[in-house]
Amino acid sequence: MVDIVKFLINPFGTMLGGILMLLVPILIGVAYYTYAERRVIAAAQLRKGPNVVGPFGLLQPFADAVKLLFKETIVPSGSSRLVFILAPMLTFVLAMVAWAVIPVGEGGWFAEGPWVIADINVGVLYLFAISSMGVYGIIMAGWASNSKYPFIGALRSAAQMVSYEVSMGLIIVSIIVCVGSFNLADVVRAQQGLWYIIPHFPLFIVFFISILAETNRAPFDLPEGESEIVAGFFLEYSSMSFALFFLGEYANMLLMCAITTVLFLGGWYAPFDVAWLTWIPGVVWFVLKVCVLAFVFLWVRATVPRYRYDQLMRLGWKIFLPFTLFWVIATAGVLVAFGWLPNA
Amino acid sequence: MAIAALSFYVFAFITLFAAVNVIFARNPVHSVLFLILSFFSSAGLFVLMGAEFLAMVLVIVYVGAVAVLFLFVVMMLDVEAVASRKGLARYASVGGLVGGLLLVELVLIVGGRVGGLPTNTAAPALPIPDMAVRTNTQALGDVLYTDYVVLFQTAGMILLVAMVGAIVLTLRKRSGVKRQNIQKQTLRTIDEAVELKKVEPGSGL
């Protein structure tokens, strides 16, 4: 409680600087993630990808941004104007605010505690709450467009995100049972020495597949399946509103990678407790881990064919849900049996 | 505390504004969206009171799950915006009666005329733990899984029964429906699926 109230009472003391220091790198990261995606997929398909604008095409994201800014915003007739404009903003804002609780490092020259904007008690629940709201941006876009394909895309997406959230919630429960705290910095601290990917390896796999589905990425990109429903929920979007959707989606992917890093890959800790590895600042390790996971996102997109919708639902409800439920009980059972429960 | 007070008024105003708009919005989908906004700003009020766990659960359960289903249903219904206004005069009296009763009850309770809010903190049945030692999430868990574990489990059972009931009521068997047989599909091998044939020119298969 104290932490959240503190945050609300005095947001300008240390917050504003921290917010800028977090958001600017994230936005640049998102811009270059779109570039990385095109380069990686091009490499996987033996093409060159963007290589003309600037050295190695490095200025491509900025060229894209400028192009989108100067395009005309088209609002389809018969659409619900306000909702249509609000939807991409909501997606983008939600993708940004969730970063407030992600701890990217700890201690050192920069700060006493963890490097995080809001070190709140219920960080994990906050993340879960924000990501469960992400579906509204998509439903609103699909409905407000007043068009068939976006509507179908929105319905698919809503069903998909709600389905996979359930098993993601259970996975988070398993981790929280081991940590004994909802605070994300505590989650990372509990992994010093042993990252949770080792005892919870099957859970890590399930979680990674779930975040692919949660961010509507290949092989679960049915909401925007190009070959079936053109572009899904953002079919009618153009110009800046399209760019906001795009940025929101990619920021969400990076966010999910960051959450996976915090939950399973030991956040800011070096892989081994060796001097020349721990000498590297924690934030570098954190970014490195996020980059590896983000690369896997692209790798999966380049290699795995799209799922059929009934297969997607079957995987979520009939395989992941029972498995994660079993894992929660097994984890709790092991912790109780060996007396390893934290805060007992 | 000025900013805390200001935040309270901002959240309270948005909650009330959204709640009023749930009733008066012309489009049912807009009504649901306003309902979501009002849930969300109520969560903000919870945070201001220091009940961060309740705030997050409100957002996860109501905004993230319940309201999605509302929105689903309302979007699919294709209600005529004008037609839904027709019954306004007919239902206004009933709605007014229920609303009035609720208002009277709230005023009576909060005003302390009947019973009043429990203000006796001298010897409460469940002492409030020290916030520095136990966060309110942990405190809630302490109570929920010890003293009220039976009630908690019963609530879970009732929800489970309701869920099974809903599925039983809506499940229907139809004949002539083609279903996917996942097992058969995944057990298929290349040998039985693909056949290579040498086609002579002009002969066909």
HADDOCK unambig.tbl for C-alpha pairs under 7 A between the chains (distance, minus, plus):
assign (segid A and resid 1 and name CA) (segid B and resid 50 and name CA) 4.57 0.50 0.50
assign (segid A and resid 1 and name CA) (segid B and resid 51 and name CA) 6.51 0.50 0.50
assign (segid A and resid 1 and name CA) (segid B and resid 52 and name CA) 5.94 0.50 0.50
assign (segid A and resid 5 and name CA) (segid B and resid 48 and name CA) 6.33 0.50 0.50
assign (segid A and resid 8 and name CA) (segid B and resid 4 and name CA) 6.46 0.50 0.50
assign (segid A and resid 9 and name CA) (segid B and resid 1 and name CA) 6.48 0.50 0.50
assign (segid A and resid 9 and name CA) (segid B and resid 3 and name CA) 5.36 0.50 0.50
assign (segid A and resid 9 and name CA) (segid B and resid 4 and name CA) 5.50 0.50 0.50
assign (segid A and resid 122 and name CA) (segid B and resid 53 and name CA) 6.76 0.50 0.50
assign (segid A and resid 125 and name CA) (segid B and resid 56 and name CA) 6.07 0.50 0.50
assign (segid A and resid 126 and name CA) (segid B and resid 56 and name CA) 6.06 0.50 0.50
assign (segid A and resid 129 and name CA) (segid B and resid 56 and name CA) 6.21 0.50 0.50
assign (segid A and resid 129 and name CA) (segid B and resid 59 and name CA) 5.70 0.50 0.50
assign (segid A and resid 129 and name CA) (segid B and resid 60 and name CA) 4.69 0.50 0.50
assign (segid A and resid 129 and name CA) (segid B and resid 64 and name CA) 6.92 0.50 0.50
assign (segid A and resid 132 and name CA) (segid B and resid 60 and name CA) 6.45 0.50 0.50
assign (segid A and resid 132 and name CA) (segid B and resid 64 and name CA) 4.82 0.50 0.50
assign (segid A and resid 133 and name CA) (segid B and resid 63 and name CA) 6.78 0.50 0.50
assign (segid A and resid 133 and name CA) (segid B and resid 64 and name CA) 5.40 0.50 0.50
